[in-house]
Amino acid sequence: MVLMRKPIITLLTDFGNKDPYVAEMKAVILTICPEATIVDISHEVEKFNIRMGAFFLASSANFFPKGTIHVGVVDPGVGTERRAIVVETDKDLFVGPDNGLLMLAAERQGLKNVYSIQNTDYMLPKISYTFHGRDIFSPVAAHLALGVPASAVGPKIEDYVLPDFAKPSVDGEVIVGEVLHVDGFGNVITNFSEDFLRGFGLNEGDLINVSVNERSFRLRLCKAYGEVEKGELLAIFDSYGFLEFSVNLGNASNFLGAKIGDKVKIKLNF
């Protein structure tokens, strides 16, 4: 006997918890799909910080059951010509603005199709210029949870926004990426995935040449923070599979002078 689970919809926003915005999104979802289980990933993304939101979404999405629907709303372009989209991957569906927010997670899961949301049958009857999270993204997610196929929301598109932070680039013998997030410990998390770097032959114990904001460092890729002395800089693959720069019992962001969006380069001569 196969047990059917209730549909899961996650929410990620920069709305905070002071205002009723998140509750309104949940109200719309539950009105359309009362059986939905709604999970809050975070509503404390820094205002308008698409990179931070993308990192939070990419970090958490793979831990949910296959078929989860993820709604992301960090949307400084709300009300402009930016599109609303549904992204279909090998595992899940993502709903949100076409500003790059969804693409880091989608790339990690295996991006299949992107659809522009145009079918008004799956939106609220009245669309505001300032709250597409409630009026477009939430009802679309709820209808997807009811079994509406992603292709029903609108035409497939190929010219979606794929931001630089979604995938590092290779320039000769240098891999170019950037800082995705600085956590509460001051750890500097980059967009270099573990699988990506291992493809170039990088392994624990190797010394790597790194530059952050044109400042160069040579450091060891470790398995644990305690493999180096207190106050020493190291590299490590974090629990989400991203390359992280850390200082044992210290603050790597201060040590490196690094912040979100800063360019990071690694020379391919391990």
C-alpha positions in Angstrom: 0.0 0.0 0.0 1.4 3.4 -1.0 0.7 6.2 1.4 0.0 9.6 -0.2 1.6 12.5 1.6 0.2 16.0 1.7 1.8 18.5 -0.7 4.6 20.6 0.9 5.1 24.3 0.1 8.0 26.2 1.5 8.3 29.9 1.9 11.4 32.1 1.7 11.1 35.9 1.9 12.8 39.1 3.1 9.5 40.2 4.7 10.4 39.7 8.3 7.8 38.6 10.9 6.6 42.0 12.1 4.0 42.6 9.3 1.1 40.3 8.2 2.6 39.6 4.7 3.7 36.1 5.4 0.3 35.2 7.0 -1.5 36.6 3.9 0.6 34.3 1.6 -0.3 31.3 3.8 -3.9 32.3 3.8 -4.1 32.3 0.0 -2.3 28.9 -0.2 -4.6 27.3 2.4 -7.7 28.7 0.8 -6.8 27.1 -2.5 -5.1 24.0 -1.2 -6.2 23.3 2.4 -4.2 20.0 2.5 -0.9 21.8 2.0 1.8 21.6 4.6 3.6 25.0 4.7 7.2 25.2 5.9 9.0 28.5 6.6 12.6 28.4 5.4 13.3 32.0 6.5 11.7 35.4 6.4 14.8 37.1 7.7 16.7 37.4 4.5 18.4 40.8 4.4 16.1 43.2 2.5 16.5 42.9 -1.3 19.5 40.6 -0.9 19.0 38.2 -3.7 22.3 36.4 -3.1 21.4 35.6 0.5 18.0 34.4 -0.4 19.4 32.2 -3.2 21.9 30.7 -0.8 19.2 30.0 1.9 17.0 28.4 -0.7 19.8 26.3 -2.3 21.0 25.2 1.1 17.6 23.9 2.3 15.7 22.7 -0.8 17.5 19.4 -1.2 16.5 18.2 2.3 12.8 18.3 1.5 10.9 15.3 -0.1 10.9 15.1 -3.9 8.0 17.2 -5.4 8.2 20.0 -2.9 7.1 23.4 -4.2 9.4 26.3 -3.1 8.1 29.8 -3.1 10.9 32.5 -3.0 10.1 36.2 -2.7 13.1 38.5 -2.5 11.8 40.8 -5.2 13.2 44.4 -5.5 11.8 44.5 -9.1 8.2 43.8 -8.1 5.7 45.8 -10.3 8.3 46.3 -13.1 8.7 44.3 -16.3 10.5 41.5 -14.5 8.7 38.2 -15.1 7.1 35.8 -12.6 8.3 32.2 -13.3 8.0 28.6 -12.4 11.2 26.5 -12.5 11.0 22.8 -12.9 14.0 20.7 -11.9 14.7 17.0 -11.7 13.4 17.1 -8.1 11.2 20.1 -7.2 9.3 23.1 -8.4 10.3 26.7 -7.7 8.0 29.7 -7.9 9.1 33.3 -7.8 10.5 36.3 -9.6 12.8 36.0 -12.6 15.7 37.8 -10.9 18.1 34.9 -10.2 16.7 34.1 -6.8 15.6 30.5 -7.7 18.5 29.6 -10.0 21.2 28.5 -7.6 18.9 25.9 -6.1 17.6 24.9 -9.5 21.0 24.4 -10.9 22.0 22.2 -8.0 18.9 20.0 -8.5 19.2 19.8 -12.3 17.2 22.5 -14.1 14.7 21.1 -16.7 12.3 23.9 -17.7 11.4 27.5 -16.9 7.9 28.8 -17.5 6.7 32.4 -17.6 3.6 32.8 -15.4 0.9 34.3 -17.6 -2.3 32.3 -17.0 -4.5 34.4 -14.9 -6.6 31.4 -13.9 -4.0 30.6 -11.3 -3.6 34.1 -9.9 -5.8 36.1 -7.5 -8.6 38.1 -9.3 -6.9 41.4 -8.4 -3.2 41.7 -8.8 -1.4 44.5 -6.9 1.7 46.2 -8.1 3.5 45.7 -4.8 2.6 42.2 -3.5 3.1 39.5 -6.1 4.0 37.1 -3.3 0.4 37.0 -2.2 -1.3 37.7 -5.5 0.7 35.6 -8.0 3.3 33.3 -6.4 1.2 31.9 -3.6 -1.9 31.0 -5.7 0.3 29.5 -8.4 2.1 27.4 -5.8 -1.2 26.2 -4.4 -2.5 25.2 -7.8 0.7 23.3 -8.5 0.2 21.5 -5.2 -3.3 20.5 -6.4 -1.7 18.8 -9.4 -1.7 21.5 -12.1 1.3 20.9 -14.4 4.0 23.6 -14.4 3.5 24.0 -18.2 -0.1 25.2 -17.6 1.0 28.5 -16.0 2.4 29.9 -19.3 4.9 29.5 -22.1 8.3 27.9 -21.7 11.1 30.5 -21.8 14.9 30.2 -22.5 16.0 33.8 -21.7 15.5 33.6 -18.0 17.9 35.4 -15.7 20.9 33.2 -14.7 23.0 35.3 -12.4 26.8 35.0 -12.1 26.5 33.6 -8.6 24.6 30.6 -9.9 27.7 29.0 -11.4 31.4 29.7 -11.2 33.3 30.4 -14.4 36.7 29.1 -15.6 39.2 31.7 -17.0 42.3 29.8 -18.2 43.9 28.3 -15.1 41.7 30.3 -12.7 38.2 29.5 -11.4 36.2 32.7 -10.7 33.3 32.7 -8.2 32.0 34.9 -5.4 30.9 35.1 -1.8 27.3 34.0 -1.4 26.9 34.4 2.3 28.7 35.3 5.6 27.2 33.4 8.5 27.0 34.4 12.1 30.4 33.0 12.9 32.0 35.1 10.2 32.5 32.0 7.9 32.8 33.1 4.2 30.7 30.8 2.0 31.3 30.8 -1.7 29.5 29.5 -4.7 32.1 26.9 -5.5 30.3 23.6 -5.0 32.2 20.5 -3.7 31.3 18.5 -6.8 32.5 21.3 -9.1 35.9 21.6 -7.3 36.5 17.9 -6.9 36.1 17.7 -10.7 39.3 19.7 -10.9 41.1 17.3 -8.6 40.8 19.2 -5.3 40.9 17.0 -2.2 41.3 17.5 1.5 44.9 18.2 2.5 45.6 20.1 -0.7 47.0 23.6 -0.5 45.1 26.1 -2.7 45.9 29.6 -3.9 43.0 31.9 -3.3 42.5 35.6 -3.9 39.6 37.6 -2.4 39.4 41.3 -3.5 42.8 40.9 -5.1 44.4 39.9 -1.8 46.1 36.5 -2.1 46.2 33.6 0.4 47.6 30.1 0.4 45.6 27.8 2.6 44.8 24.2 3.2 41.5 22.4 2.4 40.6 20.7 5.7 38.0 18.2 7.0 37.5 20.0 10.3 38.1 23.5 11.7 40.4 22.1 14.4 43.0 20.8 11.9 44.7 24.2 12.0 45.9 26.4 14.9 43.6 28.9 16.6 43.4 32.0 14.5 44.6 30.3 11.3 42.7 30.6 8.0 41.5 27.4 6.3 39.2 26.1 3.6 36.5 23.5 4.1 33.5 22.0 2.4 30.5 23.0 4.5 27.5 20.9 5.4 25.7 22.2 2.3 28.4 21.3 -0.1 29.9 24.8 -0.7 33.5 25.8 -0.3 33.8 27.9 2.9 36.7 30.0 4.2 37.0 30.0 8.0 39.3 31.0 10.8 39.6 28.4 13.6 37.9 30.1 16.6 37.9 33.4 14.7 36.1 35.4 12.0 37.1 34.8 8.4 35.1 37.7 7.1 37.1 40.1 9.1 40.4 38.3 8.4 39.7 38.4 4.6 37.8 41.7 4.5 35.2 39.8 2.6 31.5 40.5 2.1 28.6 39.1 0.0 29.2 39.6 -3.7 33.0 39.9 -3.5 34.9 38.0 -6.2 36.9 34.9 -5.3 39.5 33.3 -7.5 41.2 29.9 -7.2 44.3 29.0 -9.2 44.2 25.5 -10.7 47.6 24.4 -9.5 46.7 22.4 -6.4 
